Every structure is written in structure tokens, then in C-alpha cells.
Amino acid sequence: MTKSGHIFIIDDDDSMRISLSRMLSEVGYTVDHYQSGINFLKESLPISPAVILLDMQMPDMSGVELQQQLLALGRRTPIIFISGQSHPHQIVSSLKNGAIDFLFKPVKLEDLLIALSKALELDKQQLVQLSKELDIKQCFLTLTPREKEVCSLLVRGLLNKEIAVELGTVDATIKVHKARVMEKMHADSIQALVRMYLEADLVNA
């Protein structure tokens, strides 16, 4: 039975990479493996839910360096580091940058499967959140420029009459704009509108 999730293995140790790939395939995961971070960046395609099993010490690019590049690219696939030996600052840096776990070689299958399950669940949650953010942004794009202004001021907590003064119009006009904003954004309250605005970072949209 195929498990729900894809595993990317990145390790310059051929025997470790092939062994992990075979082991995880046997328990039902789909697996791709790469011998370097550079190969991964060139060849891999984003998949979700997925996890990256990343060796810390590699000759062309360290695990932390690859992690930083992925963050810069906006790829948020959860990372589990595996390493034979690592300096404490590397471990701290990887965890600060969002690594899910850090396992030392030889990796115990039970520990690995627990870490993978946790990471895959996180990626599923991230996918749901990303989909929600995209839906909110699509709704926001349907607003007219004036409705976007009204939306921003509503989120800031201004009342209709205060928004009217701010925009140089009358209260009745703002009521119409507000009703259209709430309808287009599918918000049933100002609190819901504020929550969506913050979740999707609409201040920068």
C-alpha cells in the first residue's frame, strides 16, 4: 500500500542514498534521490505533501546552504537533516531556519518514520493554508481600487464615517463599498475580514 507522501533524499554517500531510497520505497513512499544539492535544484519539481531528507555534509553545497537557497526560492517543503557528524552551529542554524528534525547516522527506521510522518502532516497543513491564501488573494483581486482602499481602512478599524472623511466622500457611499467588499471577500464580519487580510498578507498585495 502506497503511503501518502513523497520523499526527496539528498546525500552524496551513494550507499546511504540508495539504502534509504530502497527502505522507504518498501514501506510505501514514493522516492526521488539526488547526490548533491545542485542536482536537486536543477532537477527536482515541487511536490506536496513531501519531505526532504537532507545530508548536512556534502562537498558542493552543505545542507544548511541548500536550505537557505530553498527558503530564498520560496520552497517550503519540510526538511529533516541526517548527518554522520555536524558542528553544533550547523544544527542550531538548520533548526532556526525551520528544519523539522535532525537525525544522526546510522538512522533508525522507527525514528525516521516518526519524523517523516510529522513532517508530511506539516506539509499537508501548509498546502491547505497556501490554498486558502490563494483563494483570499483571488477574491481581493476582484475588488475595485476604491473597494481595496475601503477594505484596508476597515481592517485598520475605522468606522464608516471615518472612512468617508479619509476618502473625501459621504457615509452612504462608504456603506455601499463596504457591502461590496464583504460580499466579494466572502466575509461575514469585520473580524473575519481582518483575519483573512492578515492570513494572506494583503497589505503587500
Summary of the structure (lengths in Angstrom):
residues: 205
radius of gyration: 23.2
end to end distance: 42.6
largest distance: 72.9
contacts: 604
relative contact order: 0.10
helix: 58%
strand: 12%
